Amino acid sequence: MTSAELPEIRTRWSEVSGGIDAAHAYQRRFDELARQGADLDGEARFVHGLREAPARILDAGCGTGRVATTLTRLGHDVVGVDADAAMIEVARERDDVTRFVHADLASLSLSAQTFDVVVLAGNVVPFLADGTLVAVLRRLRAHLAADGLLVCGWALPGHQPEGAAAVSAEEFERAAFAADLSLATRYASWDAQRWPGDGSWALTLHRPR
């Protein structure tokens, strides 16, 4: 089934995305950055450093699979999930090893599957549908192993991309508490810069309570 045949899931991201052509253009931008020598693997390296391979990892809001594919290459057992059907289609075209699933994070149910790490990278948090943050975190917590980690990175208010919501670290922490998650640590970047850094970015690690 192609992206055009899949049901649309409305999020803030869906308001700024544009179907399969836009998804290919999105990936081409990253391909060009890679050709220019940009380091695109910071998120994957951070996650890889949390658990030895092979770990079970859920890339929630995986887009075209940049982080998920790198983690698979590092030896992990990875599932990528995204609400954008076109992004999932591109991810599957590029990587036939990682499992990619089209699903709404706010109602996610992967039967009998738990993960050592659940990661939301690349500004997934501020592009969620308005009012769904607690629901999303509850569904992701339900997919965490008892000793698992939820890893979330996003741009803070005043630094978020166009079309994204302004989600403060304090707002996120209230949602995490409501989702029965406990803060383990917080950084200011994917290279583990000490919090709060310059105030532009939050990277949080939470455990199930």
LINQUI-V997676 format. One record per helix or strand of 2 or more residues. SS is the DSSP state (helix for helix, strand for strand). FROM is the first residue (numbers start at 1). LEN is the number of residues. Records with the same first field share a line. If there is no record, write none. Layout:
BEGIN
SS->FROM-LEN + FROM-LEN
END
This chain:
BEGIN
helix->3-3 + 12-5 + 19-17 + 42-7 + 66-8 + 85-10 + 105-3 + 125-3 + 133-10 + 169-10
strand->56-5 + 77-6 + 99-4 + 115-6 + 144-12 + 181-7 + 201-8
END
